[in-house]
């Protein structure tokens, strides 16, 4: 017998209140383009609302994680099929007290992070993002992914090594262009 409508609404409201930030982090970590995160967050929550009766109490986070992973994979496939090139998103608000050099360095580091995460295997990236960026413990990750904690630990070690290797390679590839721009090469109006 399905639960009364008021129980369902209360459970859904609690689900959204407690896990909306988690779902957004999972979507971003799984490669959903920033411009699509809000839409995919809503898609994930709509699926959760439709299937709420199928979700065992206490396993909501695991269910949302899996739905968000599926939604993010769909977003990546959709993006790959698009012929248009996505424009940069709206400019972010900048604290005027920050110096331009600091902001440039932060933006460069963020782009390197995005590039490296995009190059990683989806499984490795998932565990790496959950542990390193979302501060989940290996036990929590094991519960969410429904795998043994030892498997999480070994995959995390491999993901860290892969991340280090790809990050070093990405920085080395960027260094020649940084040196040229620091030397003034390629600037319009310089002598």
Backbone as CSV, one residue per row, in Angstrom:
resi,resn,N_x,N_y,N_z,CA_x,CA_y,CA_z,C_x,C_y,C_z
1,UNK,0.837,-1.174,0.000,0.000,0.000,0.000,0.890,1.248,0.000
2,UNK,0.684,2.190,-0.949,1.513,3.389,-0.998,1.283,4.268,0.228
3,UNK,2.337,5.005,0.634,2.191,5.866,1.807,1.229,7.014,1.502
4,UNK,0.601,7.580,2.541,-0.280,8.723,2.321,0.473,9.855,1.632
5,UNK,-0.253,10.670,0.895,0.350,11.751,0.107,1.152,12.722,0.971
6,UNK,0.681,13.007,2.183,1.403,13.945,3.055,2.762,13.376,3.466
7,UNK,2.850,12.054,3.717,4.131,11.430,4.044,5.078,11.514,2.857
8,UNK,4.542,11.280,1.680,5.340,11.333,0.456,5.894,12.741,0.245
9,UNK,5.035,13.751,0.403,5.474,15.133,0.232,6.531,15.512,1.260
10,UNK,6.330,15.093,2.493,7.309,15.383,3.539,8.642,14.708,3.259
11,UNK,8.581,13.475,2.813,9.814,12.739,2.498,10.544,13.381,1.319
12,UNK,9.784,13.802,0.305,10.378,14.454,-0.863,11.001,15.789,-0.479
13,UNK,10.302,16.552,0.339,10.836,17.841,0.786,12.136,17.640,1.565
14,UNK,12.163,16.669,2.451,13.369,16.377,3.230,14.500,15.922,2.314
15,UNK,14.163,15.109,1.322,15.159,14.629,0.365,15.824,15.800,-0.343
16,UNK,15.025,16.732,-0.812,15.558,17.901,-1.522,16.382,18.760,-0.577
17,UNK,15.849,19.072,0.595,16.554,19.940,1.541,17.902,19.376,1.968
18,UNK,17.963,18.071,2.184,19.189,17.461,2.705,20.217,17.120,1.631
19,UNK,19.774,16.919,0.387,20.698,16.362,-0.599,20.889,17.200,-1.866
20,UNK,20.281,18.366,-1.962,20.381,19.136,-3.203,21.827,19.562,-3.484
21,UNK,22.566,19.987,-2.477,23.964,20.384,-2.687,24.817,19.181,-3.091
22,UNK,24.560,18.047,-2.457,25.279,16.817,-2.797,25.064,16.453,-4.260
23,UNK,23.818,16.505,-4.723,23.506,16.149,-6.107,24.201,17.113,-7.063
24,UNK,24.206,18.403,-6.755,24.880,19.384,-7.615,26.380,19.097,-7.685
25,UNK,26.996,18.755,-6.554,28.434,18.432,-6.552,28.708,17.177,-7.373
26,UNK,27.840,16.186,-7.246,28.014,14.950,-8.025,27.921,15.260,-9.513
27,UNK,26.949,16.056,-9.895,26.783,16.402,-11.313,28.018,17.137,-11.838
28,UNK,28.501,18.128,-11.089,29.695,18.865,-11.530,30.900,17.938,-11.593
29,UNK,31.052,17.104,-10.581,32.185,16.178,-10.536,32.129,15.117,-11.615
30,UNK,30.944,14.815,-12.095,30.792,13.782,-13.123,30.889,14.363,-14.532
31,UNK,31.197,15.652,-14.627,31.448,16.229,-15.943,30.285,16.971,-16.570
32,UNK,29.235,17.253,-15.825,28.140,18.052,-16.369,28.653,19.472,-16.568
33,UNK,28.472,20.028,-17.761,28.906,21.420,-17.983,28.212,22.351,-16.988
34,UNK,28.937,23.342,-16.503,28.423,24.246,-15.474,27.089,24.865,-15.885
35,UNK,26.951,25.202,-17.156,25.719,25.824,-17.633,24.524,24.873,-17.559
36,UNK,24.770,23.574,-17.446,23.699,22.573,-17.437,23.402,22.008,-16.048
37,UNK,24.179,22.397,-15.043,24.036,21.789,-13.714,22.639,22.008,-13.140
38,UNK,22.115,23.231,-13.215,20.786,23.485,-12.641,19.708,22.643,-13.318
39,UNK,19.762,22.569,-14.648,18.770,21.767,-15.367,18.883,20.289,-15.012
40,UNK,20.113,19.789,-14.960,20.305,18.371,-14.634,19.976,18.074,-13.169
41,UNK,20.163,19.057,-12.306,19.751,18.908,-10.914,18.238,18.716,-10.846
42,UNK,17.514,19.519,-11.607,16.056,19.363,-11.636,15.654,18.021,-12.241
43,UNK,16.337,17.611,-13.303,16.021,16.306,-13.907,16.229,15.178,-12.896
44,UNK,17.308,15.257,-12.145,17.608,14.243,-11.134,16.524,14.212,-10.067
45,UNK,16.120,15.377,-9.604,15.099,15.435,-8.559,13.724,15.011,-9.073
46,UNK,13.444,15.255,-10.342,12.178,14.792,-10.925,12.131,13.265,-10.944
47,UNK,13.257,12.654,-11.328,13.326,11.189,-11.308,13.136,10.688,-9.874
48,UNK,13.775,11.361,-8.931,13.636,10.951,-7.530,12.188,11.079,-7.068
49,UNK,11.516,12.138,-7.480,10.118,12.327,-7.082,9.230,11.233,-7.677
50,UNK,9.491,10.882,-8.927,8.687,9.843,-9.577,8.901,8.472,-8.958
51,UNK,10.135,8.210,-8.522,10.472,6.869,-8.042,10.635,6.811,-6.527
52,UNK,10.131,7.805,-5.832,10.313,7.888,-4.388,9.811,6.644,-3.656
53,UNK,8.739,6.074,-4.130,8.194,4.869,-3.480,9.146,3.681,-3.604
54,UNK,10.006,3.683,-4.628,10.965,2.591,-4.833,12.219,2.729,-3.968
55,UNK,12.426,3.908,-3.376,13.651,4.183,-2.619,13.448,3.790,-1.165
56,UNK,14.309,2.879,-0.696,14.239,2.456,0.709,14.654,3.614,1.610
57,UNK,13.933,3.838,2.699,14.356,4.873,3.649,15.776,4.587,4.136
58,UNK,16.607,5.608,4.118,18.000,5.463,4.526,18.950,5.291,3.363
59,UNK,18.443,4.982,2.177,19.331,4.813,1.023,19.081,5.892,-0.036
60,UNK,18.529,7.012,0.392,18.217,8.100,-0.531,19.467,8.664,-1.205
61,UNK,20.524,8.820,-0.430,21.755,9.411,-0.970,22.348,8.521,-2.055
62,UNK,22.373,7.228,-1.821,22.886,6.280,-2.817,22.036,6.344,-4.087
63,UNK,20.712,6.385,-3.923,19.812,6.465,-5.073,20.063,7.759,-5.858
64,UNK,20.142,8.886,-5.158,20.378,10.169,-5.825,21.732,10.189,-6.530
65,UNK,22.728,9.575,-5.912,24.052,9.515,-6.534,23.977,8.787,-7.868
66,UNK,23.328,7.659,-7.875,23.229,6.869,-9.118,22.415,7.590,-10.187
67,UNK,21.326,8.226,-9.797,20.520,8.976,-10.769,21.329,10.157,-11.303
68,UNK,22.057,10.853,-10.428,22.874,11.993,-10.862,23.982,11.534,-11.810
69,UNK,24.599,10.401,-11.530,25.635,9.871,-12.421,25.047,9.576,-13.800
70,UNK,23.872,8.962,-13.822,23.209,8.648,-15.086,22.850,9.941,-15.831
71,UNK,22.327,10.921,-15.111,21.956,12.198,-15.716,23.187,12.906,-16.275
72,UNK,24.290,12.880,-15.548,25.522,13.513,-16.015,26.068,12.815,-17.259
73,UNK,25.986,11.495,-17.284,26.441,10.757,-18.468,25.601,11.145,-19.679
74,UNK,24.303,11.280,-19.478,23.417,11.704,-20.565,23.789,13.115,-21.026
75,UNK,24.095,14.005,-20.087,24.480,15.381,-20.434,25.776,15.392,-21.243
76,UNK,26.738,14.550,-20.857,28.006,14.493,-21.604,27.769,13.978,-23.021
77,UNK,26.925,12.956,-23.164,26.637,12.435,-24.506,25.914,13.476,-25.346
78,UNK,24.972,14.191,-24.744,24.243,15.234,-25.463,25.197,16.328,-25.908
79,UNK,26.088,16.744,-25.032,27.062,17.786,-25.365,27.972,17.340,-26.501
80,UNK,28.364,16.079,-26.501,29.246,15.564,-27.551,28.543,15.552,-28.906
81,UNK,27.224,15.402,-28.905,26.481,15.375,-30.171,26.178,16.765,-30.717
82,UNK,26.230,17.781,-29.886,25.908,19.136,-30.331,26.939,19.626,-31.330
83,UNK,26.464,20.335,-32.309,27.370,20.906,-33.299,27.842,22.297,-32.888
84,UNK,27.079,22.940,-32.038,27.449,24.289,-31.629,28.529,24.235,-30.562
85,UNK,29.301,25.301,-30.499,30.342,25.416,-29.494,29.773,26.247,-28.356
86,UNK,29.838,25.717,-27.165,29.285,26.429,-26.013,30.074,27.700,-25.751
87,UNK,29.364,28.781,-25.493,30.020,30.034,-25.163,30.384,30.023,-23.699
88,UNK,31.307,30.913,-23.377,31.648,31.051,-21.964,30.400,31.471,-21.218
89,UNK,30.284,31.040,-20.004,29.127,31.407,-19.214,29.236,32.863,-18.793
90,UNK,28.196,33.391,-18.204,28.162,34.780,-17.785,29.345,35.061,-16.865
91,UNK,29.893,36.258,-16.958,31.054,36.562,-16.111,30.686,36.451,-14.637
92,UNK,31.609,35.890,-13.888,31.350,35.735,-12.468,31.654,37.026,-11.744
93,UNK,30.980,37.234,-10.633,31.228,38.427,-9.841,32.610,38.317,-9.226
94,UNK,33.342,39.411,-9.298,34.720,39.403,-8.835,34.861,40.351,-7.659
95,UNK,35.559,39.899,-6.658,35.865,40.730,-5.508,36.900,41.756,-5.949
96,UNK,36.574,43.029,-5.845,37.478,44.086,-6.316,38.797,44.103,-5.551
97,UNK,38.828,43.543,-4.354,40.051,43.562,-3.567,41.083,42.548,-4.068
98,UNK,40.668,41.619,-4.930,41.604,40.630,-5.457,42.427,41.248,-6.578
99,UNK,43.690,40.926,-6.584,44.535,41.473,-7.641,44.357,40.652,-8.920
100,UNK,44.551,41.277,-10.077,44.357,40.578,-11.357,45.243,39.343,-11.510
101,UNK,46.457,39.409,-10.995,47.364,38.273,-11.125,46.826,37.058,-10.374
102,UNK,46.284,37.309,-9.188,45.726,36.219,-8.385,44.523,35.604,-9.090
103,UNK,43.658,36.455,-9.624,42.478,35.954,-10.330,42.868,35.157,-11.573
104,UNK,43.870,35.642,-12.300,44.339,34.936,-13.491,44.896,33.572,-13.116
105,UNK,45.666,33.531,-12.049,46.252,32.261,-11.608,45.177,31.281,-11.158
106,UNK,44.175,31.767,-10.425,43.069,30.902,-9.999,42.307,30.353,-11.197
107,UNK,42.033,31.220,-12.166,41.302,30.782,-13.352,42.123,29.740,-14.127
108,UNK,43.427,29.974,-14.250,44.300,29.029,-14.947,44.314,27.681,-14.227
109,UNK,44.408,27.709,-12.906,44.418,26.465,-12.127,43.089,25.732,-12.264
110,UNK,41.990,26.476,-12.269,40.677,25.845,-12.416,40.555,25.190,-13.786
111,UNK,41.054,25.849,-14.829,40.994,25.267,-16.174,41.837,23.999,-16.253
112,UNK,42.997,24.002,-15.602,43.843,22.802,-15.575,43.090,21.682,-14.852
113,UNK,42.464,22.006,-13.722,41.693,21.003,-12.984,40.580,20.426,-13.848
114,UNK,39.825,21.277,-14.526,38.747,20.795,-15.402,39.294,19.889,-16.498
115,UNK,40.397,20.317,-17.128,40.992,19.544,-18.222,41.454,18.175,-17.731
116,UNK,42.100,18.160,-16.582,42.616,16.901,-16.037,41.463,15.973,-15.673
117,UNK,40.441,16.502,-15.022,39.301,15.663,-14.638,38.585,15.110,-15.871
118,UNK,38.491,15.901,-16.944,37.854,15.427,-18.174,38.620,14.262,-18.798
119,UNK,39.936,14.243,-18.612,40.771,13.197,-19.211,40.756,11.900,-18.412
120,UNK,40.332,11.976,-17.170,40.358,10.786,-16.312,39.214,9.839,-16.657
121,UNK,39.431,8.570,-16.397,38.400,7.554,-16.530,37.236,7.925,-15.605
122,UNK,36.017,7.702,-16.052,34.828,8.112,-15.297,34.812,7.486,-13.903
123,UNK,35.127,6.218,-13.784,35.124,5.561,-12.479,36.155,6.153,-11.533
124,UNK,37.353,6.386,-12.045,38.415,6.971,-11.226,38.056,8.404,-10.844
125,UNK,37.534,9.151,-11.806,37.159,10.545,-11.548,36.075,10.609,-10.480
126,UNK,35.119,9.691,-10.526,34.031,9.697,-9.549,34.574,9.547,-8.133
127,UNK,35.409,8.553,-7.924,35.968,8.322,-6.589,36.872,9.476,-6.176
128,UNK,37.696,9.968,-7.098,38.603,11.080,-6.803,37.821,12.321,-6.387
129,UNK,36.785,12.672,-7.143,35.991,13.868,-6.844,35.249,13.714,-5.524
130,UNK,34.656,12.549,-5.292,33.946,12.346,-4.028,34.889,12.481,-2.835
131,UNK,36.089,11.929,-2.949,37.015,11.942,-1.816,37.724,13.295,-1.686
132,UNK,38.358,13.736,-2.755,39.219,14.922,-2.682,38.449,16.245,-2.709
133,UNK,37.382,16.326,-3.477,36.677,17.597,-3.623,35.416,17.691,-2.768
134,UNK,34.774,16.557,-2.514,33.542,16.578,-1.722,33.738,16.088,-0.298
135,UNK,34.959,15.700,0.046,35.325,15.306,1.405,34.526,14.131,1.968
136,UNK,34.239,13.145,1.117,33.604,11.930,1.594,34.691,10.976,2.068
137,UNK,34.373,10.179,3.059,35.316,9.159,3.526,35.241,7.963,2.577
138,UNK,36.245,7.095,2.659,36.209,5.900,1.815,35.018,5.019,2.177
139,UNK,34.645,4.996,3.457,33.481,4.203,3.869,32.198,4.760,3.251
140,UNK,32.069,6.074,3.234,30.879,6.686,2.623,30.830,6.407,1.120
141,UNK,31.981,6.504,0.472,32.041,6.240,-0.971,31.691,4.787,-1.247
142,UNK,32.218,3.894,-0.432,31.921,2.469,-0.601,30.419,2.215,-0.483
143,UNK,29.792,2.886,0.468,28.348,2.717,0.644,27.576,3.274,-0.554
144,UNK,27.964,4.446,-1.025,27.268,5.074,-2.151,27.412,4.238,-3.415
145,UNK,28.641,3.768,-3.680,28.902,3.011,-4.905,28.609,1.524,-4.759
146,UNK,28.346,1.102,-3.540,28.051,-0.299,-3.255,29.214,-1.214,-3.659
147,UNK,30.426,-0.805,-3.216,31.634,-1.599,-3.438,32.400,-1.680,-2.121
148,UNK,33.291,-2.643,-1.962,34.043,-2.773,-0.708,34.966,-1.573,-0.468
149,UNK,35.181,-1.190,0.795,36.064,-0.066,1.117,37.491,-0.248,0.592
150,UNK,37.978,-1.477,0.582,39.325,-1.730,0.046,39.412,-1.420,-1.434
151,UNK,38.351,-1.693,-2.157,38.309,-1.380,-3.591,38.331,0.134,-3.780
152,UNK,37.587,0.851,-2.933,37.597,2.316,-3.011,39.006,2.835,-2.774
153,UNK,39.681,2.303,-1.743,41.030,2.769,-1.410,42.009,2.513,-2.547
154,UNK,41.952,1.334,-3.155,42.898,1.047,-4.245,42.581,1.888,-5.482
155,UNK,41.296,2.076,-5.773,40.936,2.924,-6.921,41.311,4.379,-6.664
156,UNK,41.200,4.808,-5.415,41.577,6.181,-5.066,43.081,6.379,-5.249
157,UNK,43.889,5.399,-4.842,45.346,5.500,-5.038,45.669,5.621,-6.526
158,UNK,45.031,4.773,-7.351,45.275,4.843,-8.795,44.776,6.171,-9.381
159,UNK,43.632,6.643,-8.898,43.084,7.908,-9.399,43.987,9.073,-9.036
160,UNK,44.552,9.052,-7.828,45.476,10.124,-7.423,46.720,10.120,-8.301
161,UNK,47.262,8.935,-8.544,48.453,8.843,-9.400,48.135,9.320,-10.808
162,UNK,46.984,8.918,-11.330,46.553,9.346,-12.660,46.369,10.866,-12.686
163,UNK,45.759,11.420,-11.649,45.545,12.857,-11.578,46.881,13.596,-11.571
164,UNK,47.817,13.137,-10.713,49.142,13.773,-10.632,49.832,13.771,-11.986
165,UNK,49.806,12.625,-12.642,50.467,12.485,-13.941,49.840,13.416,-14.977
166,UNK,48.531,13.421,-15.064,47.839,14.258,-16.048,47.995,15.746,-15.725
167,UNK,48.009,16.088,-14.448,48.177,17.491,-14.052,49.573,17.982,-14.422
168,UNK,50.592,17.166,-14.150,51.955,17.559,-14.516,52.087,17.723,-16.021
169,UNK,51.511,16.813,-16.762,51.551,16.891,-18.222,50.823,18.149,-18.707
170,UNK,49.697,18.453,-18.138,48.917,19.618,-18.536,49.668,20.912,-18.235
171,UNK,50.321,20.978,-17.085,51.101,22.163,-16.720,52.301,22.311,-17.644
172,UNK,52.975,21.206,-17.953,54.133,21.269,-18.855,53.726,21.711,-20.249
173,UNK,52.564,21.268,-20.715,52.086,21.691,-22.026,51.730,23.165,-22.034
174,UNK,51.279,23.692,-20.906,50.880,25.094,-20.820,52.069,26.022,-20.619
175,UNK,53.198,25.528,-20.099,54.337,26.384,-19.782,54.883,27.168,-20.968
176,UNK,55.073,26.574,-22.159,55.600,27.378,-23.263,54.707,28.579,-23.593
177,UNK,53.399,28.410,-23.580,52.515,29.530,-23.889,52.552,30.567,-22.777
178,UNK,52.725,30.130,-21.525,52.825,31.069,-20.420,54.101,31.874,-20.555
179,UNK,55.225,31.192,-20.891,56.492,31.917,-21.059,56.399,32.929,-22.184
180,UNK,55.761,32.543,-23.307,55.613,33.483,-24.429,54.794,34.691,-24.012
181,UNK,53.684,34.466,-23.284,52.843,35.596,-22.901,53.548,36.466,-21.870
182,UNK,54.355,35.860,-20.972,55.083,36.648,-19.996,56.176,37.465,-20.656
183,UNK,56.737,36.974,-21.743,57.792,37.694,-22.456,57.220,38.764,-23.380
184,UNK,55.916,38.758,-23.566,55.304,39.776,-24.396,55.087,39.354,-25.822
185,UNK,55.404,38.103,-26.171,55.197,37.624,-27.538,53.717,37.500,-27.834
186,UNK,53.342,37.898,-29.004,51.976,37.718,-29.446,51.013,38.768,-28.952
187,UNK,51.494,39.745,-28.184,50.599,40.794,-27.718,50.468,41.866,-28.782
188,UNK,49.274,42.336,-28.937,49.042,43.410,-29.891,49.487,44.716,-29.263
189,UNK,50.223,45.521,-30.032,50.615,46.834,-29.547,51.889,46.830,-28.726
190,UNK,52.589,45.712,-28.606,53.863,45.692,-27.869,55.005,45.796,-28.861
191,UNK,56.106,46.294,-28.382,57.272,46.435,-29.263,58.408,45.588,-28.809
